[in-house]
């Protein structure tokens, strides 16, 4: 049998584009995607991948973090002193407010009766550092350096000093992915603080903007209204600030108002966030207390 | 363009790692969406111009790693990269003889296909990103090609 393959081998450089490997690998990918998306069978695989990926994600931001640390180290003494003074003043002001809140809390407790009292108030929190890795510029997600090993769980609420930040969308042993309230796939049940009207604020994909698409024309909303979490759905603790209304457009040709709001949490500037635990007691409405309790909106939790 | 030779496995590993890290390095939000898909660019370079280390399995593994890095659906980038790697493999001998501009055009088309597959899978999975700006990364990536190809060539020819 004559052999003349040596002539063709170097030209084609070892490997030819055969169809079979493509089909096999493509089917494998599709299988993976279906398993990941539909059945969540791959939780374990994902966890291990997240562990493997984390050092590199961390390494990606290391130069930036190193620069920040260096700046910190050589910070001017005067600047540090000024900062210290400012923080002390802040602390004093906050303590003063807290004193008032203590009495308000007591009063509230008495008014509501002992039932709902202190349930669903944040009891424990964990500071998680944001790893500055760009996951996807069009999705509002961040990676934090705490995971199941630190007790973080799926769907856990994340806050920062000014308001609600987001919730844990995926969790691995040492890292977790937090979906921000401004992600287009996220919705948070809120309440207008001034009137108590309940609705849902959905993300827009831009970090400085939420939208409230489901308020009817008759709803009482004004610019500068504060939106607080309503606690429906059980993901977020109720009563924490979420956003401030910036635009209310009443177009009578449409059934709903067009409302924009700005999140209060510094979504794109936070170096660290708080992951919180709270007693998630769903209080059942008392059957004979009121004939028509205020219509509780269907619990529209985030994804 | 001459063909880069003798690319050791360790060098490919280093380049792959660099590409993966480059795809998540924090950039200012104003330019973050312009970031070219470095993993796809490296893959195309390996497949088109550097012999031996091409391959669909490599493309698939890189795609899977990229999925894990960016926290998206597992297999999404894997499928897209395998697809463009296969097409690039078929066109390889012709593309290598092309002048640079024409080569860049082929790369542009393949990068676009890569982005389109990812976009399409996002849509099927029910979380599409319909912002038109996402497509800007494709021309930016193609524009990077001449420079990147030359740079990669230089790093490998030193051995």
Boltz contact constraints between the chains, C-beta under 6 A:
constraints:
  - contact:
      token1: [A, 13]
      token2: [B, 51]
      max_distance: 6.0
  - contact:
      token1: [A, 14]
      token2: [B, 52]
      max_distance: 6.0
  - contact:
      token1: [A, 17]
      token2: [B, 86]
      max_distance: 6.0
  - contact:
      token1: [A, 17]
      token2: [B, 89]
      max_distance: 6.0
  - contact:
      token1: [A, 17]
      token2: [B, 90]
      max_distance: 6.0
  - contact:
      token1: [A, 21]
      token2: [B, 56]
      max_distance: 6.0
  - contact:
      token1: [A, 22]
      token2: [B, 86]
      max_distance: 6.0
  - contact:
      token1: [A, 25]
      token2: [B, 56]
      max_distance: 6.0
  - contact:
      token1: [A, 25]
      token2: [B, 60]
      max_distance: 6.0
  - contact:
      token1: [A, 25]
      token2: [B, 82]
      max_distance: 6.0
  - contact:
      token1: [A, 26]
      token2: [B, 79]
      max_distance: 6.0
  - contact:
      token1: [A, 29]
      token2: [B, 75]
      max_distance: 6.0
  - contact:
      token1: [A, 29]
      token2: [B, 78]
      max_distance: 6.0
  - contact:
      token1: [A, 29]
      token2: [B, 79]
      max_distance: 6.0
  - contact:
      token1: [A, 32]
      token2: [B, 74]
      max_distance: 6.0
  - contact:
      token1: [A, 32]
      token2: [B, 75]
      max_distance: 6.0
  - contact:
      token1: [A, 33]
      token2: [B, 73]
      max_distance: 6.0
  - contact:
      token1: [A, 33]
      token2: [B, 75]
      max_distance: 6.0
  - contact:
      token1: [A, 36]
      token2: [B, 73]
      max_distance: 6.0
  - contact:
      token1: [A, 36]
      token2: [B, 74]
      max_distance: 6.0
  - contact:
      token1: [A, 37]
      token2: [B, 73]
      max_distance: 6.0
  - contact:
      token1: [A, 37]
      token2: [B, 125]
      max_distance: 6.0
  - contact:
      token1: [A, 42]
      token2: [B, 74]
      max_distance: 6.0
  - contact:
      token1: [A, 49]
      token2: [B, 68]
      max_distance: 6.0
  - contact:
      token1: [A, 53]
      token2: [B, 68]
      max_distance: 6.0
  - contact:
      token1: [A, 53]
      token2: [B, 69]
      max_distance: 6.0
  - contact:
      token1: [A, 56]
      token2: [B, 21]
      max_distance: 6.0
  - contact:
      token1: [A, 57]
      token2: [B, 24]
      max_distance: 6.0
  - contact:
      token1: [A, 60]
      token2: [B, 21]
      max_distance: 6.0
  - contact:
      token1: [A, 60]
      token2: [B, 24]
      max_distance: 6.0
  - contact:
      token1: [A, 60]
      token2: [B, 25]
      max_distance: 6.0
  - contact:
      token1: [A, 61]
      token2: [B, 26]
      max_distance: 6.0
  - contact:
      token1: [A, 132]
      token2: [B, 26]
      max_distance: 6.0
  - contact:
      token1: [A, 133]
      token2: [B, 24]
      max_distance: 6.0
  - contact:
      token1: [A, 134]
      token2: [B, 24]
      max_distance: 6.0
  - contact:
      token1: [A, 134]
      token2: [B, 26]
      max_distance: 6.0
  - contact:
      token1: [A, 134]
      token2: [B, 32]
      max_distance: 6.0
  - contact:
      token1: [A, 135]
      token2: [B, 70]
      max_distance: 6.0
  - contact:
      token1: [A, 135]
      token2: [B, 71]
      max_distance: 6.0
  - contact:
      token1: [A, 136]
      token2: [B, 70]
      max_distance: 6.0
  - contact:
      token1: [A, 137]
      token2: [B, 32]
      max_distance: 6.0
  - contact:
      token1: [A, 137]
      token2: [B, 33]
      max_distance: 6.0
  - contact:
      token1: [A, 138]
      token2: [B, 129]
      max_distance: 6.0
  - contact:
      token1: [A, 138]
      token2: [B, 131]
      max_distance: 6.0
  - contact:
      token1: [A, 138]
      token2: [B, 134]
      max_distance: 6.0
  - contact:
      token1: [A, 177]
      token2: [B, 71]
      max_distance: 6.0
  - contact:
      token1: [A, 185]
      token2: [B, 127]
      max_distance: 6.0
